[in-house]
Amino acid sequence: MTIFSLTLGLVLAWISPLAELADEGEEIRLSLLTVGVPGLVIFSFLYLRVIKAAVDGTGARGEIIASAVVAVVLMLTQDGGPWSWGLLGPAWVSGAALLLGRSATIAVTVAAAAAGLFLVWPGDGFAEVFAAPNAESHLPGLGAYLGVAAAAPWSNRFQLWFWQLFRAAEEGKEARARLAVTEERLRFSRDLHDLVGHSLSAIAVKSEVASKLSGVDAGRAAREMDEVRTLARQTLKEIRAAVRGYRTVDLTAELRAMTAVLEAGDIRCTLETPREQVPEGTATLLAWVVREGTTNVLRHSSATRCRITITLREGDAVLEMTNDGVNEDGADGRGGTGLLGLSERVAAVGGTVTAGPGGPGTFRLRATIPLEGER
């Protein structure tokens, strides 16, 4: 789509030959068929390569020079005025400007406009035409031509700048999602270190003491090993409690956090929750669904609005996340391995997870989980 929006130069380049080919009342010139059309095909190929290089962020110096040579040859060999083959100059600049700086763009714009005027002006040439008594009649056409020549390259540069801005915004969304995951991993590793680091150090020291005392004072060595066993059991209990705490997520806190993340990504979020308290096991699964759904919205959509609703009905808790950012990555509802793993986890307690179009231009993630929790 971006490449298509940057093809203004091709439209300008093909105006004259298409108009001449469509004119049934005029015999088609031999030079148009043998030089003009083939030359424009070559020019179009080089022009598209320049656009692709600009979008990909690579260079295309050879294509820019080659297309300039083709444009000059066509303007010298074909009959017409500035509004026919003379438009090849602005057409070439509209592509070359994508890979040039501002100063260079201004310079080539002036040069291409001059080439379009001096190389293809009909009759006795540009200077003679404006020295004639009726020179004023050419001024409106000249002004319009210069306006097109000046606007074409900057229009394309704006289109490319807008594309780069959009791509940077998408990369920013992905970076925020990766940062959130990284921060969560760091938090877990820090908490785990603080929790068991001291206990493991104590176990190591007491085991070393018991080893040294085993041949000297068997009784004290046995007491040290008893303490090691006690510390090990306590540490294992603390680790299990910590992991259980991470698995048991606070649904209310998770909803607030995910809403804040979405709004930080310029996505207006609406949240609807039931007045009744959701059972702990079901709330944990719903929190995981919200977290995965938020990740998919940030990474696989261009949403501007997101609606999260949780309802309790007929013995089930139903969560729906609907957004208006359907695109090619998320329209089919598969969502990658994240949703697949989530579906397996919810299915283990008798629930279901579905994802797909929720209406015109919307995408919906729906999870139904029994309120009695794990079966």
TORDRENLUM-207344 format. One record per residue (C-alpha): residue in three letters; x, y, z. Coordinates in steps of 0.25 Angstrom, whole numbers, padded with zeros to 4 digits, always signed. Example, Ala and Ser with C-alpha at 12.3 -4.5 7.8 and 13.67 -1.06 7.14 Angstrom:
// residues 2
Ala+0049-0018+0031Ser+0055-0004+0029
END
This chain:
// residues 375
Met+0000+0000+0000Thr+0011+0010+0003Ile+0018+0007-0010Phe+0005+0009-0017Ser+0004+0023-0011Leu+0018+0027-0016Thr+0015+0024-0030Leu+0011+0039-0033Gly+0023+0040-0043Leu+0018+0028-0051Val+0005+0035-0053Leu+0012+0048-0058Ala+0021+0040-0067Trp+0010+0032-0074Ile+0000+0043-0076Ser+0005+0047-0090Pro+0007+0034-0097Leu-0006+0028-0092Ala-0013+0041-0097Glu-0007+0039-0110Leu-0010+0024-0111Ala-0024+0027-0108Asp-0026+0038-0118Glu-0032+0030-0130Gly-0032+0042-0139Glu-0017+0044-0139Glu-0008+0034-0146Ile+0002+0028-0135Arg+0016+0032-0137Leu+0026+0022-0140Ser+0036+0028-0130Leu+0026+0026-0119Leu+0024+0011-0121Thr+0039+0009-0123Val+0045+0018-0113Gly+0035+0025-0105Val+0027+0013-0099Pro+0039+0004-0097Gly+0046+0015-0090Leu+0035+0018-0081Val+0034+0003-0077Ile+0049+0004-0074Phe+0047+0017-0066Ser+0035+0011-0058Phe+0044-0001-0054Leu+0055+0007-0049Tyr+0045+0017-0042Leu+0039+0005-0035Arg+0053+0000-0030Val+0056+0014-0025Ile+0042+0014-0017Lys+0045+0000-0011Ala+0059+0004-0007Ala+0053+0016+0000Val+0043+0008+0007Asp+0053-0003+0011Gly+0063+0008+0016Thr+0074+0004+0006Gly+0081+0012-0006Ala+0078+0012-0020Arg+0088+0022-0026Gly+0090+0014-0039Glu+0075+0014-0042Ile+0074+0029-0039Ile+0084+0032-0049Ala+0079+0022-0060Ser+0065+0027-0059Ala+0070+0041-0061Val+0077+0037-0073Val+0065+0030-0079Ala+0056+0042-0075Val+0066+0052-0083Val+0066+0043-0095Leu+0051+0042-0096Met+0049+0057-0094Leu+0060+0059-0106Thr+0054+0049-0115Gln+0039+0051-0113Asp+0030+0062-0118Gly+0022+0070-0108Gly+0022+0081-0098Pro+0024+0083-0083Trp+0010+0076-0081Ser+0013+0064-0089Trp+0027+0058-0089Gly+0032+0070-0080Leu+0025+0063-0068Leu+0036+0053-0068Gly+0045+0063-0061Pro+0036+0065-0049Ala+0033+0050-0050Trp+0047+0046-0048Val+0049+0056-0036Ser+0037+0050-0029Gly+0045+0037-0028Ala+0059+0042-0026Ala+0054+0052-0015Leu+0051+0040-0006Leu+0066+0036-0005Leu+0072+0051-0005Gly+0073+0061+0006Arg+0065+0074+0006Ser+0076+0083-0001Ala+0078+0072-0012Thr+0063+0071-0014Ile+0062+0086-0017Ala+0074+0086-0026Val+0069+0074-0035Thr+0054+0080-0034Val+0059+0092-0041Ala+0068+0085-0051Ala+0057+0075-0055Ala+0047+0086-0057Ala+0057+0094-0065Ala+0059+0081-0074Gly+0044+0079-0075Leu+0043+0093-0081Phe+0056+0095-0090Leu+0057+0081-0095Val+0042+0079-0100Trp+0037+0092-0103Pro+0030+0092-0116Gly+0032+0102-0128Asp+0045+0111-0127Gly+0048+0108-0113Phe+0046+0113-0099Ala+0053+0127-0101Glu+0046+0130-0115Val+0032+0126-0110Phe+0033+0136-0098Ala+0039+0147-0107Ala+0027+0146-0116Pro+0016+0156-0115Asn+0006+0146-0109Ala+0016+0142-0099Glu+0006+0145-0088Ser-0003+0134-0092His+0007+0124-0088Leu+0009+0129-0074Pro-0003+0121-0067Gly+0002+0108-0073Leu+0016+0111-0069Gly+0011+0115-0054Ala+0003+0102-0053Tyr+0015+0093-0059Leu+0024+0099-0049Gly+0014+0097-0038Val+0013+0082-0041Ala+0028+0081-0042Ala+0030+0087-0028Ala+0019+0079-0022Ala+0022+0065-0027Pro+0035+0062-0020Trp+0030+0068-0006Ser+0017+0061-0007Asn+0025+0048-0008Arg+0034+0051+0003Phe+0022+0054+0012Gln+0016+0040+0008Leu+0030+0034+0012Trp+0031+0041+0025Phe+0017+0037+0029Trp+0020+0023+0026Gln+0033+0023+0034Leu+0025+0030+0046Phe+0015+0019+0045Arg+0025+0008+0045Ala+0032+0014+0057Ala+0019+0014+0065Glu+0017+0000+0062Glu+0031-0004+0066Gly+0029+0004+0079Lys+0016-0004+0082Glu+0025-0017+0081Ala+0036-0011+0089Arg+0026-0007+0100Ala+0021-0022+0100Arg+0035-0028+0101Leu+0038-0018+0112Ala+0026-0022+0120Val+0030-0037+0119Thr+0045-0034+0122Glu+0041-0026+0134Glu+0032-0037+0139Arg+0043-0047+0138Leu+0053-0038+0145Arg+0043-0036+0156Phe+0041-0051+0158Ser+0056-0054+0158Arg+0059-0043+0168Asp+0048-0047+0177Leu+0052-0062+0176His+0067-0058+0179Asp+0062-0050+0191Leu+0054-0061+0196Val+0063-0073+0195Gly+0077-0067+0194His+0079-0066+0209Ser+0074-0080+0212Leu+0082-0087+0201Ser+0094-0079+0206Ala+0092-0084+0220Ile+0089-0099+0215Ala+0103-0098+0208Val+0110-0093+0220Lys+0104-0103+0230Ser+0106-0115+0220Glu+0121-0111+0219Val+0122-0110+0235Ala+0115-0124+0236Ser+0125-0130+0226Lys+0137-0125+0234Leu+0131-0129+0247Ser+0127-0143+0243Gly+0140-0149+0246Val+0142-0141+0259Asp+0129-0139+0266Ala+0118-0148+0260Gly+0107-0143+0269Arg+0109-0128+0265Ala+0110-0132+0251Ala+0097-0139+0252Arg+0090-0127+0258Glu+0096-0118+0247Met+0090-0127+0237Asp+0076-0127+0244Glu+0077-0112+0242Val+0080-0113+0228Arg+0068-0122+0226Thr+0059-0112+0233Leu+0064-0101+0225Ala+0063-0109+0212Arg+0048-0112+0215Gln+0045-0098+0219Thr+0052-0093+0206Leu+0044-0102+0198Lys+0031-0098+0205Glu+0034-0083+0202Ile+0037-0086+0188Arg+0024-0093+0186Ala+0017-0082+0193Ala+0024-0072+0184Val+0020-0079+0171Arg+0006-0081+0176Gly+0005-0066+0178Tyr+0010-0063+0164Arg+0000-0073+0158Thr-0011-0067+0166Val-0013-0054+0160Asp-0021-0043+0166Leu-0032-0041+0155Thr-0035-0026+0159Ala-0020-0022+0159Glu-0018-0029+0146Leu-0030-0022+0140Arg-0025-0008+0145Ala-0011-0011+0140Met-0015-0016+0126Thr-0024-0004+0124Ala-0013+0005+0128Val-0004-0002+0117Leu-0015-0001+0106Glu-0017+0014+0109Ala-0002+0016+0109Gly-0002+0011+0095Asp-0013+0022+0091Ile-0024+0011+0092Arg-0037+0016+0099Cys-0041+0005+0108Thr-0055+0002+0114Leu-0056-0008+0126Glu-0068-0015+0131Thr-0068-0024+0143Pro-0078-0031+0152Arg-0082-0027+0166Glu-0080-0041+0171Gln-0067-0047+0175Val-0061-0056+0165Pro-0055-0069+0171Glu-0040-0069+0172Gly-0037-0081+0162Thr-0046-0075+0152Ala-0041-0061+0154Thr-0027-0065+0152Leu-0030-0071+0139Leu-0038-0059+0135Ala-0026-0050+0138Trp-0017-0059+0129Val-0027-0057+0118Val-0027-0042+0120Arg-0012-0042+0120Glu-0011-0050+0107Gly-0022-0042+0100Thr-0015-0029+0103Thr-0002-0034+0097Asn-0009-0038+0085Val-0016-0024+0084Leu-0003-0017+0085Arg+0005-0026+0076His-0004-0031+0065Ser-0015-0020+0063Ser-0016-0005+0060Ala-0027-0003+0070Thr-0032+0011+0075Arg-0043+0005+0085Cys-0043-0007+0093Arg-0055-0012+0102Ile-0053-0022+0113Thr-0066-0028+0120Ile-0067-0039+0130Thr-0081-0045+0133Leu-0085-0057+0143Arg-0097-0065+0137Glu-0102-0079+0138Gly-0090-0084+0146Asp-0080-0078+0137Ala-0071-0066+0136Val-0070-0060+0122Leu-0059-0050+0118Glu-0060-0043+0105Met-0049-0034+0099Thr-0053-0026+0087Asn-0045-0016+0079Asp-0046-0009+0066Gly-0032-0012+0061Val-0034-0024+0051Asn-0023-0026+0041Glu-0016-0037+0034Asp-0008-0042+0046Gly-0020-0043+0055Ala-0033-0044+0047Asp-0032-0060+0046Gly-0033-0061+0061Arg-0021-0071+0063Gly-0012-0061+0071Gly+0000-0071+0071Thr+0004-0080+0082Gly+0000-0071+0093Leu-0015-0073+0090Leu-0013-0088+0088Gly-0006-0090+0101Leu-0017-0081+0108Ser-0028-0090+0101Glu-0021-0102+0107Arg-0021-0097+0121Val-0035-0092+0121Ala-0040-0106+0114Ala-0033-0113+0126Val-0044-0107+0135Gly-0055-0109+0125Gly-0055-0095+0119Thr-0054-0090+0105Val-0046-0079+0098Thr-0050-0074+0084Ala-0044-0063+0076Gly-0049-0057+0063Pro-0057-0045+0056Gly-0067-0040+0066Gly-0074-0031+0056Pro-0071-0021+0045Gly-0057-0017+0047Thr-0055-0023+0060Phe-0048-0034+0067Arg-0053-0042+0079Leu-0046-0051+0089Arg-0056-0059+0098Ala-0053-0068+0109Thr-0064-0076+0117Ile-0059-0082+0130Pro-0068-0090+0140Leu-0069-0084+0153Glu-0066-0096+0161Gly-0052-0095+0156Glu-0043-0107+0154Arg-0050-0120+0152
END
